[in-house]
C-alpha cells in the first residue's frame, strides 16, 4: 500500500497544476486528480506526471467533488491539496518517516494563504478511511467526520515540517466572489451557525454592491462569535472586518477593539488595532507597548500559529508606527533607530529617509540645548 495519496480537484487550472504536481514528487507516490470540467490538456498534463485522472461532475458543491475523488486513493494517508497550491519540503525523507511511524488522527501542515503572510497550521493529511469525508458546500472540511469517528471534539494532530503555499487569493477576486455567492447562500441554509461563512458572504455581497445585505451578514457573524463560550482563533476575522469597515466609515471603533480584546487575548490583530487606536486618540505612550510586542513576536516567532498574519504586521508596519509614536513623544533617538532599521530593509523608501533625517535633526537640536 502506498504511504501517501495526494487528492485534488481541478477546473481550468492548467497553468498552476504543473507546479502543484511537480512539488509532490517524492512525497506522494499516489496522486488522484478529479477533473470537474473535461479538459484534454489538463488530463494529459496530469497523466504525464503519473497522476490518475477521473472525471467528476460539478454539482456546485466542493465536498461532493472532493468526496468523489477520495475512494480512488490507495494510500494509507490522504493529502488534500488544491491545484493553485504547491509544497515546500526541505526533508521529504523525514516527513515520510513520520507518516510511516504513526497511526493517529491526522497531520497538520503549515499553510501560507497569501504571499508575504505568515504560515499557519491546518489539517491536510488524514487517514484513508471511508468514514472520513468532507462536509460543507464551500469551505469544506473533513474535521467534523473525523471528530465523529474518534468520538473526540478536540483530537490531537501531529505537525509535519512541510509548507503548502497558495496564490489563489492574489489579484482581483471579484469573479471568485461572484461564483461563491450562491454556494455560500446554500451553505448558510445548511449550517446557519457558521460565523466565518456569514463573514465571507458579507464580503461577497459587498463586492457585488449589496452594502445593506453585507452589513447584516457581518453583524450576524459577530453575533454568533459573541454567543460562543470559547471562540476559535479564526473567529477574530469577523471583528477585524468590522473594525476595518468602521475605520473606513470613520465611525467609532474603540468599542469593537475593546470587545475583541476581551475575547481574543494576545491576538496580533487586536494588539495592532489597539496600538492604532491609541495613536488616533493621542495616547502615544500607551501605543508604544503594542508595537513593541508585535516586533518582539516577529523576532522570536512566538505569536499564535493557528492564524495567518501579514508578515509586515510584525516588521515594517509595527516599526513604522512605533517610530511615529516615539517621535511624537519626543524620543528622537529611538525614532531615529526605528527609521534607520526601516531604511536598511527598504532603501528605496524615500519617506523613511525623510523621517530618519528629521529625527536626526531633532536629536541634534535637543542635544545642543541640553534636552536630549
N, C-alpha and C positions, 0 to 999 in steps of 0.2 A: 504493500500500500504506500503510495506517495505520502510524504510528510505534510506538504502544504499545497493546497489548491487555491489559486487566485481566481476570484469570480467577479465579473464586471458586466455591466450592460452599456451598450453604446448606441448612439444615433447621430449620424452626421459629424463624427469626431475623428475623421481620418487624420487630420493634422496633428492631433495630440496623442492618438492611440499608439503610434510607433514609439514615442518616447516612453509611454507608460509600460508597454510590453517589454521594451529593451531593459528597463530598470528592474524587471523581475527576474532577469537571467541569473541563474544560480541560486535564487531564493525560493521560487515556487516552481516545482517540476511539473505541475499540472495547472494549466490555465484554461478557463472556460469563458468564452465571450458570447454574451447574448446580444444579438443584433435586433433592435426593435424596429428598424426600418431597413428592408433589404437593400444592400449596397455591395456590389461585387468587388469594388476596390477595397473597402474596409474588410470584407471577408478574406480577400486574398492577402492583405497585409497581415491580418491576424494568423492566418494559416501558415504563412511563410515564417512566422516566429514561433511555431509549434503549438499554437493555441487550438483548442477545439471550438467549433462555432455552432451555435444553434440559433434558429430564428425564434424570436419571442414577440408575440403580438402585443402591440402597445395599447393598453386599455386605460390610459391616463391614471395610472396607479403604480408608483415606484416599487412598492412592496411586491405586488403581483409579478412585476417584471423580474425583480431580483430573485424571488422565490421560484420562478420558473427555471432559473439557472442552477440553483443550489443542488437539486437532485443529480445533476450531471457531474458534480465534483467527486473525485475519487480519493482525495487526500484525507489524512487524519484531522487536519485543521483546515478551516476555510478563512481566507484572507479577502475581505471585501474592500474593493478599491474602485475608483472611478477612472474613466478614460482621460480626464483632464488632471489627473494626479500622477505623480511618479515617486519612486522610492529612492532614498539616500540611505545606504547602509555601509558603514566602514568595515564591518566584520561579519560577513554572511555566515561564515562557519560558526561563529559564536551564537548568532541568532538561531541557526538551525539546531545547534546543540541544546539550547534552552527549550526549543519546541519539542525536541525528541525526548527530553528528560522529564517532562511534567504532564500529568493528567490533571487538568484543572478547569476552572470556569471559562477562562479565556485570557487573552493578552491585550493590553493596551499598547499603542504605539504613539509616537509624537507626530502631531499633525500641524502643519503650518498653512492656515487657510488663505493667507494673503502674503504677497511679497512685503518684506520689512515688518512682518508681525511675528510675535514670539510663538513657538510651537506649544501646543497643549496636549495633554494625554487623552486619548479616546479609544474605546473598544473597537478593534477592527478584526481581530483574529479570534475565532470561536470554534468549538468542536463541531465536526461534521456529524450532526445528529438530526434525524428527520423531525424531531420535536422542536428544533430551533429554526424559526422562520421570522422574516421581517414583518413588522406591523406598521401601519400608517401609510396613507395615500401619498404623503410627502413628508420629508424629514423622518423617513422610515428608520426603524431601529430593531435590532434583534434582542435588545435588552429585556423587554417585557416577557418574551417567551423564555429567555434564559433564567429570569427570576422565578418563573413558574416551575420550570424544570428542576431547579435547585431548591425550591421552597425557601428562598432566601431573598429578601428585598435589597440586600446590600452585599452581594458576593464580592470576594476579593479577587483581583486580577493581577497577573504578572505584568511587568513592564519590560518591553523589548527595546534594545538600543537601535531603534530604527525610526526614521523620519519620513513621513509622507508629505510631499509638497503639492500645492494646489494653485492653479492660476485661473480657475473658472470664474472667480469673482472680480477679475481685473476688467477695467474698461466700463463701457456703458452697459448697465444691467436692465435697461428699460424693457427690452424684448423678453428677457427672462422673467421679470416681474409680471409681465402681461400673461405669459404662459402659466405662471404659478397661481394666479388669482383664482381660477375655478378649482384647482386642486386644493388650495388652502380652504376655500369655502366648503368643499365636501369633507375635508378632514376635520374641520371645526364642527360640522354636523355630527361626525362620528365621535369626536372627543372634544367637547366644548371647554374642557378644563385645562387645556394646554396653553400656558401663558406665552410660550415662545411662538406658537403658531398664530395667536392673536397679534403679537407684536410684528411678526413677518407679514401678516395680512394687512396690518396698518401701513407698513412700508410700501407694499404693492399698491394699495389704494391711493396713497399719497402720490406715488409716481403716476398713477392713472388720472390724477386731478380730483379725486374724491376726498377733499380735506375733512369734511364733516365725518364721513364714514371712517376715515383713518383715525381721527381723534377718538371716536367711540371705541374702536378696536384697541387702541393703545391704552385707554383708560380701563378697558376690560382686562387687559394683560396685567396692569398694575393692581387691579382689584384682586385678581387671582393670586398674585405674588403676596400681597398683603394678608391674604387669608391662610397662607401656609405657616405651619408651626416651625418648619425648618426649610426655608427657601434654598434652592440649589445655587451653586455659583453662577450658573448660566442665567438665572433669573435677574441678575443685575442689569442685563441688557435692556429690559423694559424701562428701567429707571434711567439708564444712560440716554436712551432715545428720547424720553420725556424731558430730561434735563437739557439736551441739545435743542429740542424744539422750543422750550421755554427761553433759552438764551437767544435763539433766532428771533423769537417774537418779542423779546425784551419784556417778558412777564416774570414775576417773582420766581426765583429758582431756589432760594435758600431752604424753603420747607421740603422740597424734593430731595435736596442734598442731605439734609439732616435725617430725613426718613431713611434714605438709602444707607447712611452711615450706621443707623441703628440696626439695620437688617443684615448688612454686609460689612462686618468689621474687617479692617486691614485689607480691603479690596483696593487695588491700584487705581481703578477708575474713580472710586469715591474719594480717595486721597487727592487725586488730581483736581477734581471739581471743587473739593473743599479749598484747596490752595487758590484756585482761580477766583472763587467767590470771596475769599478773604482779601485778595488783591483788589477786586472790584469795590469792596467795602472800605478800602484804605487800611485794612488791618494787616499790614505787611509783615510785622513781627510774627503774627500767627500763621502767615502763609509759608514762611521760610521752612519750618519743620516738615511741612507736607512735601515740598520739593526735595528737601534733603533725604527724606525717607525713600522717595522714588529713585533718586540717584543711587542710594545705598543698595536698594533691592536690585537695581540693574547691575551694579558692580559685583554683588555676591550671588545673584541668581536665586534669591530666596523668596521670590514672590510666588503666589499661587499658580500652580501649573495646570489647573483644571479649566483655565480660560486662556484665550489668546488676547494679546495686547499689542498696540503699536510699539515697536522697539524704541522709537523716539520718546515715548512716554517716560522711559527710564533714562533717557540720554538728552538729546537736544532740547526737547520740549521742557523737561523739568529744569535743565540747567539754564535755559534762557529765562524762564520765569523766576528762577532763583536769582539770576543776575539782576533782573529788573527790581526785584523786591529788596535786595540788599543795597542796591544803588539808591533807591528811594528812602532807605533807612540811613543813608549817609555812610555806609560801609563800602567806600570806593575801592579799597584794596581787594576785598573779596569779590566785588563786582568785576574788577579787572581780571582776577583769576578765572572767574566763570567765562568771561568773553574770550580770554586767551585760550582756554580749553576748547570752546566752540570754534574759534578761528582755526586752531590747529586741525580740528576734524573737518572743518568746512572752509578751506581757504578762499573759496570763490564767493563766499557770502559777504558782500560789502557792508551790510548793516552790522555785522559782528565787528568788523574793523572800526567802524564809526563809533560803536558803543565802547569798544576797548580803548580807543583813543580818548573818548570823553571821560571814562573812568580814570585814565592815566592823568589827564589834565586836572581833573577834580582832586585827585590824590596829591599831586604836586602842589596845588594851591593850598590845601589844608595843611600839608607838611610845612609849607613856608610860613603859614600863620600860626603854627604850633598846635593845630587842632587835630592832626592826623596821628 
